[in-house]
């Protein structure tokens, strides 16, 4: 007889949603968490808590966030974000490589799943400070991303863990899953290391939701390529790919963009792994309103190619490819009020000066003469006749440069000037396991492995090269719920 109906490996957003969904089917569920309680929750605890889902208007948002006030609704243009728009973004942002069935399921279940999360104790709020600017006295949201979990990633994890506790679902902390118990045909549980000894925990089904391999420097270099061992890890130190490895060891099919990852502009002197005291504030995401140069003093990307939540997850890779794995974001006084709060923290590598000459001279390691020449050429190329508008892709661009800026191109000519040193911050890896429409892990013959399910970052096939901001938590919840429902149903039927 099995110890449990369902064992969930991991305790982040995807894992918790899987556990709750399985318990709703009547299953006896255990959650295994490698981290100590204070660091529990995987990458979810380190996120801003933004969650992307399809909605038809403010009425849907009022249903999700019933504490929205009349004045907030009156002073905000929330717009709409339809399923067609979400699906189109999944295609466009991944160069149409996303698995169409996975993407379709994600989009169609995004709103029902966040409503289900709300019923399970997660509160949501408009993501005012990151996704809306005030124009003519009214906030306007942009980029299809409107909502965050109350209290960010920590609030999300705390809410989900609280609901697990209320429902009598045990979380065992400092318990590391090492291997699946597999008889060559079915999975019957997990072998774990707990209190310095190996223990077998039997179950009718196992759901792996233990994150990607971003905290494993050897795997990063093996699969992402040279130099990735030098990237900073934005989140937990515990996501080392063990969940993926356990499944591959019994014949699971690898799937997705194994050489791709979600990687952003990150504080150059940030620690090796995420710091919960700082959270995601090491990120530097206001680059669409400035200029980014490398240590050679040259621009190397289109800062205004799209809204930042459609470009930020791929620009970390571009920074990692620069000399010294380093870049600088430059802003002048005209856009200072648009810089996000993360630019105001104490833990930044920043220089400031009244003149561009002085600013460029102070940027450590940068070719000063080339930087000044780059800025001069950029300033001369800006279309100053087009009106600047941070809420839309305004078409205010440059012309005649090797890399033109497509939107939000302002001259850098009004001091004081600021420059922020950034490197690559790795969020999560895109390669993982292949699942079917019930969340079951498939083997190399594309047949389901009985008793094995997967959810979260380690599901491959959704993201390729890039991703739409806020989709990671949504995917974790949607596919966690899917895996939990089917695992729970199978084990109690």
C-alpha positions as CSV (number, residue, x, y, z in Angstrom):
1,X,0.0,0.0,0.0
2,X,1.3,3.5,-0.9
3,X,2.2,6.1,1.7
4,X,0.4,8.7,-0.4
5,X,-1.8,9.0,-3.4
6,X,0.2,11.9,-4.9
7,X,3.7,13.2,-4.0
8,X,4.6,16.6,-5.4
9,X,8.3,17.4,-5.8
10,X,8.8,21.2,-5.2
11,X,6.9,23.8,-3.3
12,X,6.7,26.8,-5.6
13,X,3.7,28.2,-7.5
14,X,3.3,25.2,-9.9
15,X,3.9,22.6,-7.2
16,X,1.4,24.2,-4.8
17,X,-1.3,24.5,-7.5
18,X,-0.7,20.8,-8.4
19,X,-1.0,19.8,-4.8
20,X,-4.2,21.8,-4.3
21,X,-5.8,20.4,-7.5
22,X,-4.9,16.8,-6.5
23,X,-6.4,17.3,-3.1
24,X,-9.6,18.6,-4.6
25,X,-10.0,15.2,-6.2
26,X,-9.8,13.5,-2.8
27,X,-6.1,12.5,-3.0
28,X,-3.9,12.2,0.0
29,X,-1.0,14.6,-1.0
30,X,2.6,15.2,0.3
31,X,4.7,18.1,-0.9
32,X,8.5,17.8,-0.8
33,X,10.7,20.9,-0.6
34,X,14.5,20.8,-0.8
35,X,15.0,24.2,0.7
36,X,14.6,25.1,4.4
37,X,11.3,26.8,5.2
38,X,12.7,30.3,5.1
39,X,13.9,29.8,1.5
40,X,11.0,27.7,0.3
41,X,8.9,28.3,-2.7
42,X,11.5,28.0,-5.5
43,X,11.8,30.8,-8.0
44,X,8.2,31.9,-7.3
45,X,9.3,33.6,-4.1
46,X,11.8,35.7,-6.0
47,X,9.4,37.0,-8.7
48,X,7.5,40.3,-8.8
49,X,4.4,38.2,-8.9
50,X,3.2,39.4,-12.3
51,X,0.7,37.1,-13.9
52,X,-0.5,37.3,-17.5
53,X,-4.0,36.1,-18.4
54,X,-6.7,36.8,-21.0
55,X,-9.5,39.2,-20.0
56,X,-12.3,40.9,-21.9
57,X,-12.4,44.1,-19.8
58,X,-12.6,45.7,-16.4
59,X,-15.5,43.5,-15.4
60,X,-13.2,40.5,-15.4
61,X,-10.7,42.3,-13.4
62,X,-13.3,43.4,-10.8
63,X,-14.3,39.8,-10.4
64,X,-10.7,38.9,-9.7
65,X,-10.0,41.9,-7.6
66,X,-13.3,42.8,-5.8
67,X,-11.5,45.4,-3.7
68,X,-10.8,47.7,-6.6
69,X,-12.3,51.1,-5.7
70,X,-14.6,53.2,-8.0
71,X,-11.9,55.9,-8.2
72,X,-9.2,53.4,-9.2
73,X,-11.5,52.1,-12.0
74,X,-12.5,55.6,-13.1
75,X,-8.8,56.8,-13.2
76,X,-7.4,53.8,-15.1
77,X,-7.6,52.5,-18.6
78,X,-7.2,48.7,-18.1
79,X,-8.0,47.9,-21.7
80,X,-8.5,44.3,-22.8
81,X,-6.3,41.4,-23.5
82,X,-8.1,38.8,-25.4
83,X,-7.3,35.1,-25.9
84,X,-6.4,35.8,-29.5
85,X,-4.0,38.5,-28.4
86,X,-2.4,36.3,-25.8
87,X,-2.0,33.4,-28.3
88,X,-0.6,35.8,-30.9
89,X,2.0,37.1,-28.4
90,X,3.0,33.5,-27.6
91,X,3.7,32.9,-31.3
92,X,5.3,36.2,-32.1
93,X,7.6,36.4,-29.1
94,X,8.9,32.8,-29.6
95,X,9.3,33.1,-33.3
96,X,6.3,30.8,-33.7
97,X,8.2,27.9,-32.2
98,X,5.9,27.5,-29.1
99,X,4.1,24.2,-29.0
100,X,0.6,25.2,-30.4
101,X,-1.3,22.7,-28.2
102,X,0.5,23.8,-25.0
103,X,0.1,27.5,-25.9
104,X,-3.6,27.0,-26.7
105,X,-4.2,25.2,-23.4
106,X,-2.3,27.9,-21.5
107,X,-4.2,30.8,-23.0
108,X,-7.7,29.2,-22.7
109,X,-7.1,28.3,-19.1
110,X,-5.3,31.4,-18.0
111,X,-8.4,33.3,-16.7
112,X,-10.1,30.3,-15.1
113,X,-6.9,29.4,-13.3
114,X,-6.3,32.8,-11.8
115,X,-9.9,32.8,-10.6
116,X,-9.3,29.4,-9.1
117,X,-6.2,30.7,-7.4
118,X,-8.2,33.5,-5.9
119,X,-10.7,31.0,-4.5
120,X,-7.6,29.2,-3.0
121,X,-6.5,32.3,-1.0
122,X,-4.3,34.2,-3.5
123,X,-5.1,37.9,-3.7
124,X,-4.3,40.0,-6.7
125,X,-3.8,43.7,-7.4
126,X,-3.2,45.9,-10.5
127,X,0.5,46.1,-11.2
128,X,0.5,49.9,-11.2
129,X,4.1,50.7,-10.6
130,X,5.5,48.5,-13.4
131,X,3.0,48.3,-16.2
132,X,1.2,51.7,-16.3
133,X,2.1,55.3,-16.8
134,X,-0.1,58.3,-16.1
135,X,-1.0,60.3,-19.1
136,X,-3.5,63.3,-18.9
137,X,-4.4,62.3,-15.4
138,X,-5.3,58.7,-16.2
139,X,-3.2,55.5,-15.8
140,X,-3.0,53.4,-18.9
141,X,-1.8,49.7,-18.9
142,X,0.2,48.4,-21.7
143,X,1.8,45.2,-23.0
144,X,-1.1,42.8,-21.9
145,X,0.1,42.6,-18.3
146,X,-2.2,44.1,-15.7
147,X,-2.1,42.0,-12.5
148,X,0.3,40.8,-9.8
149,X,-0.1,38.7,-6.8
150,X,-0.6,40.7,-3.6
151,X,2.8,41.0,-1.9
152,X,4.7,39.9,-5.0
153,X,6.3,36.5,-5.2
154,X,6.6,36.2,-1.4
155,X,2.9,37.0,-1.0
156,X,2.0,34.4,-3.6
157,X,4.1,31.7,-2.0
158,X,2.9,32.5,1.5
159,X,-0.7,32.5,0.4
160,X,-0.4,29.1,-1.4
161,X,1.5,27.6,1.6
162,X,-1.2,28.9,3.9
163,X,-3.9,27.3,1.9
164,X,-2.0,24.0,1.8
165,X,-1.8,24.1,5.6
166,X,-5.5,24.9,5.9
167,X,-6.3,21.8,3.7
168,X,-4.1,19.6,5.8
169,X,-1.4,19.1,3.0
170,X,2.0,18.5,4.6
171,X,5.1,20.2,3.3
172,X,8.4,18.4,4.2
173,X,11.2,20.9,4.2
174,X,14.9,20.1,3.7
175,X,13.9,17.0,1.9
176,X,15.7,16.4,-1.4
177,X,14.2,14.2,-4.1
178,X,17.0,12.0,-5.5
179,X,15.4,9.4,-7.7
180,X,12.1,8.1,-8.9
181,X,11.0,4.7,-7.7
182,X,10.4,3.0,-11.1
183,X,9.9,-0.6,-11.8
184,X,10.5,-0.3,-15.5
185,X,6.9,0.2,-16.2
186,X,5.4,2.6,-13.6
187,X,6.5,5.2,-11.1
188,X,5.7,4.2,-7.6
189,X,7.2,7.1,-5.5
190,X,10.4,9.0,-4.8
191,X,13.7,8.2,-3.1
192,X,14.6,11.2,-1.0
193,X,17.5,12.4,1.3
194,X,16.1,13.6,4.6
195,X,18.0,14.3,7.8
196,X,21.2,12.8,6.2
197,X,19.6,9.5,5.3
198,X,17.9,8.0,2.3
199,X,14.2,7.3,2.6
200,X,11.7,5.8,0.1
201,X,8.3,7.5,-0.1
202,X,5.8,5.5,-2.1
203,X,2.9,7.0,-4.0
204,X,0.5,6.2,-6.7
205,X,1.6,9.2,-8.7
206,X,4.5,11.7,-8.6
207,X,4.3,15.3,-9.9
208,X,7.7,16.9,-10.6
209,X,7.5,20.7,-10.2
210,X,11.1,21.4,-9.1
211,X,12.1,24.1,-11.5
212,X,14.7,24.4,-14.3
213,X,18.4,23.9,-14.2
214,X,19.5,27.6,-13.9
215,X,21.3,27.2,-10.6
216,X,23.5,24.4,-12.0
217,X,26.5,26.1,-13.6
218,X,27.7,22.9,-15.2
219,X,24.4,22.3,-16.9
220,X,24.2,25.9,-17.9
221,X,27.5,25.7,-19.7
222,X,26.6,22.3,-21.2
223,X,23.3,23.3,-22.7
224,X,23.2,27.1,-22.9
225,X,26.9,27.5,-24.0
226,X,30.2,29.0,-23.0
227,X,30.0,32.0,-20.6
228,X,26.7,31.0,-19.0
229,X,28.6,29.7,-16.0
230,X,29.4,33.4,-15.3
231,X,25.7,34.6,-15.3
232,X,24.1,35.6,-12.1
233,X,21.1,33.6,-11.0
234,X,18.1,35.8,-10.2
235,X,16.3,33.3,-8.0
236,X,16.7,30.2,-5.8
237,X,20.0,28.3,-5.4
238,X,18.0,25.0,-5.3
239,X,16.8,24.8,-8.9
240,X,19.7,22.6,-10.2
241,X,17.7,20.4,-12.6
242,X,17.3,17.4,-10.3
243,X,13.6,17.0,-11.3
244,X,14.5,16.9,-14.9
245,X,17.4,14.5,-14.3
246,X,15.2,12.0,-12.4
247,X,12.8,11.9,-15.3
248,X,15.5,11.5,-17.9
249,X,17.1,8.7,-16.0
250,X,13.9,6.6,-16.5
251,X,13.6,7.4,-20.2
252,X,11.6,10.6,-20.3
253,X,11.7,12.7,-23.5
254,X,13.6,16.0,-23.4
255,X,11.7,18.8,-25.1
256,X,11.9,22.5,-25.8
257,X,14.6,25.1,-26.1
258,X,17.4,23.5,-24.2
259,X,19.8,26.2,-25.3
260,X,17.4,29.0,-24.3
261,X,16.6,30.8,-21.1
262,X,14.8,33.7,-19.6
263,X,17.6,36.2,-18.9
264,X,17.5,39.9,-18.1
265,X,19.5,43.0,-17.4
266,X,20.7,42.5,-13.8
267,X,22.8,44.6,-11.3
268,X,26.4,43.9,-12.2
269,X,27.6,43.4,-8.6
270,X,24.6,41.4,-7.5
271,X,25.3,38.1,-5.6
272,X,25.6,34.8,-7.2
273,X,22.1,33.8,-6.4
274,X,18.9,35.7,-5.5
275,X,18.7,37.7,-2.3
276,X,15.3,37.7,-0.7
277,X,16.0,40.9,1.1
278,X,16.3,42.7,-2.3
279,X,14.0,40.4,-4.2
280,X,13.7,41.3,-7.9
281,X,15.0,44.9,-7.4
282,X,18.4,44.0,-8.9
283,X,16.7,43.9,-12.3
284,X,17.0,47.0,-14.5
285,X,14.0,47.3,-16.9
286,X,13.7,50.9,-17.9
287,X,16.1,50.6,-20.7
288,X,13.5,51.4,-23.4
289,X,13.7,55.1,-22.3
290,X,17.5,55.3,-22.5
291,X,20.6,54.0,-24.4
292,X,22.5,50.8,-23.6
293,X,26.2,50.6,-24.5
294,X,28.9,48.0,-23.9
295,X,32.5,48.4,-22.6
296,X,33.6,49.2,-26.2
297,X,31.3,52.3,-26.0
298,X,28.9,50.9,-28.6
299,X,25.2,50.2,-28.7
300,X,24.4,46.6,-29.4
301,X,20.6,46.2,-29.2
302,X,17.4,48.1,-30.1
303,X,16.3,49.4,-26.7
304,X,12.9,50.3,-28.1
305,X,12.1,47.3,-30.2
306,X,8.9,46.6,-28.2
307,X,7.4,47.1,-24.7
308,X,10.0,45.9,-22.2
309,X,7.9,42.9,-21.1
310,X,8.4,41.5,-24.7
311,X,12.1,42.1,-24.8
312,X,13.6,42.0,-21.3
313,X,13.8,38.1,-21.1
314,X,16.0,37.9,-24.2
315,X,18.3,40.9,-23.6
316,X,20.2,39.3,-20.7
317,X,21.7,36.9,-23.3
318,X,22.7,39.9,-25.4
319,X,24.5,41.5,-22.4
320,X,26.3,38.2,-21.6
321,X,27.7,38.3,-25.1
322,X,29.4,41.7,-24.6
323,X,33.0,42.3,-23.5
324,X,33.3,41.7,-19.8
325,X,29.7,40.3,-19.7
326,X,28.8,43.9,-19.0
327,X,26.8,46.9,-20.2
328,X,25.7,50.3,-19.1
329,X,22.2,51.8,-19.2
330,X,22.3,55.6,-19.8
331,X,19.5,58.1,-19.0
332,X,19.2,61.9,-18.9
333,X,17.0,64.1,-16.7
334,X,14.0,64.1,-19.1
335,X,13.2,60.5,-18.3
336,X,14.2,60.3,-14.7
337,X,10.6,60.2,-13.5
338,X,9.9,57.1,-15.7
339,X,12.7,55.0,-14.1
340,X,11.2,52.1,-12.1
341,X,11.7,51.8,-8.3
342,X,14.5,49.3,-8.8
343,X,16.8,52.1,-9.9
344,X,16.4,53.8,-6.5
345,X,17.7,51.0,-4.3
346,X,21.0,51.3,-2.5
347,X,22.5,48.1,-4.1
348,X,23.3,49.6,-7.5
349,X,26.4,50.3,-9.5
350,X,25.7,53.8,-10.6
351,X,27.5,56.9,-11.8
352,X,26.0,60.3,-12.2
353,X,27.4,63.5,-13.7
354,X,26.3,66.9,-15.0
355,X,27.9,66.4,-18.4
356,X,28.1,63.4,-20.8
357,X,31.9,63.8,-20.9
358,X,32.2,63.4,-17.2
359,X,29.6,60.5,-17.1
360,X,31.4,58.5,-19.8
361,X,34.8,59.0,-18.0
362,X,33.3,57.6,-14.8
363,X,31.9,54.4,-16.3
364,X,34.5,51.9,-15.3
365,X,36.0,49.9,-18.1
366,X,34.2,51.8,-20.9
367,X,36.0,53.3,-23.9
368,X,35.2,57.0,-23.1
369,X,35.9,58.4,-26.6
370,X,33.8,55.8,-28.4
371,X,31.0,56.2,-25.9
372,X,30.8,59.9,-26.5
373,X,30.9,59.4,-30.3
374,X,28.1,56.8,-30.0
375,X,25.9,59.2,-28.0
376,X,26.6,62.0,-30.4
377,X,25.6,59.9,-33.4
378,X,22.6,58.6,-31.6
379,X,21.4,62.1,-30.6
380,X,21.8,63.3,-34.2
381,X,19.7,60.4,-35.5
382,X,16.6,60.9,-33.2
383,X,13.3,61.9,-34.9
384,X,12.4,64.8,-32.6
385,X,9.3,65.7,-34.6
386,X,7.4,62.6,-33.4
387,X,5.8,62.9,-30.0
388,X,7.2,60.8,-27.1
389,X,4.6,58.6,-25.4
390,X,5.7,55.9,-23.0
391,X,2.3,54.1,-23.1
392,X,2.3,53.1,-26.7
393,X,4.9,52.1,-29.3
394,X,5.2,55.7,-30.3
395,X,7.4,55.3,-33.4
396,X,9.8,58.0,-32.2
397,X,12.9,56.4,-33.6
398,X,16.3,56.9,-35.0
399,X,17.5,56.6,-38.6
400,X,20.8,55.9,-40.3
401,X,22.4,54.0,-37.4
402,X,23.8,50.4,-37.6
403,X,21.2,49.5,-34.9
404,X,18.3,51.9,-34.9
405,X,16.0,52.5,-31.9
406,X,12.4,51.8,-33.0
407,X,10.5,53.6,-30.3
408,X,10.9,56.0,-27.4
409,X,14.1,57.5,-28.8
410,X,14.9,60.7,-26.8
411,X,18.1,62.6,-27.1
412,X,20.5,62.4,-24.2
413,X,21.2,66.1,-23.7
414,X,19.7,67.3,-20.4
415,X,21.7,66.8,-17.2
416,X,22.2,65.4,-14.7
417,X,22.9,62.1,-16.5
418,X,22.9,58.7,-15.0
419,X,24.4,55.3,-15.9
420,X,23.8,51.9,-14.4
421,X,26.1,48.9,-14.8
422,X,24.3,45.6,-15.6
423,X,25.1,42.0,-16.4
424,X,23.0,39.0,-17.3
425,X,20.6,37.8,-14.7
426,X,19.3,34.2,-15.4
427,X,15.7,33.6,-14.3
428,X,14.8,30.1,-15.6
429,X,15.8,27.7,-18.4
430,X,13.4,26.8,-21.2
431,X,14.4,23.2,-21.9
432,X,12.7,20.4,-20.0
433,X,10.3,17.5,-20.2
434,X,7.5,16.7,-22.7
435,X,4.0,16.3,-21.4
436,X,0.7,15.4,-22.9
437,X,-2.8,17.0,-22.5
438,X,-3.2,15.4,-19.0
439,X,0.2,16.7,-17.7
440,X,1.8,13.2,-17.9
441,X,5.5,13.0,-18.7
442,X,6.1,11.2,-22.0
443,X,8.9,8.8,-22.7
444,X,11.3,8.8,-25.7
445,X,8.7,6.9,-27.6
446,X,6.1,9.6,-26.8
447,X,4.1,7.3,-24.6
448,X,3.0,8.5,-21.1
449,X,5.0,7.2,-18.2
450,X,2.4,5.8,-15.8
451,X,2.4,7.6,-12.5
452,X,4.6,10.5,-13.6
453,X,3.4,14.1,-14.2
454,X,5.2,17.5,-14.5
455,X,4.5,21.2,-14.2
456,X,6.3,24.5,-14.0
457,X,9.6,25.6,-15.4
458,X,10.7,22.1,-16.3
459,X,7.9,21.6,-18.8
460,X,9.6,22.1,-22.2
461,X,8.0,23.4,-25.4
462,X,6.4,26.7,-24.4
463,X,9.1,29.3,-24.6
464,X,11.8,29.6,-27.2
465,X,14.4,32.4,-27.0
466,X,12.1,34.7,-25.3
467,X,8.7,34.9,-23.5
468,X,5.9,37.4,-22.8
469,X,6.4,38.8,-19.3
470,X,4.2,37.3,-16.6
471,X,3.6,34.1,-18.5
472,X,5.9,31.9,-16.3
473,X,3.7,32.0,-13.2
474,X,0.6,31.6,-15.3
475,X,2.0,28.5,-17.0
476,X,3.1,27.1,-13.6
477,X,-0.4,27.5,-12.2
478,X,-2.2,26.3,-15.4
479,X,-0.1,23.1,-15.9
480,X,0.2,22.5,-12.1
481,X,-3.5,22.5,-11.9
482,X,-3.8,20.2,-14.9
483,X,-1.3,17.7,-13.5
484,X,-2.9,17.8,-10.1
485,X,-6.4,17.2,-11.4
486,X,-5.4,14.2,-13.5
487,X,-3.0,12.7,-10.9
488,X,-5.6,13.1,-8.2
489,X,-8.4,11.6,-10.4
490,X,-6.2,8.6,-11.4
491,X,-5.1,7.8,-7.9
492,X,-8.5,7.9,-6.2
493,X,-10.7,6.3,-8.9
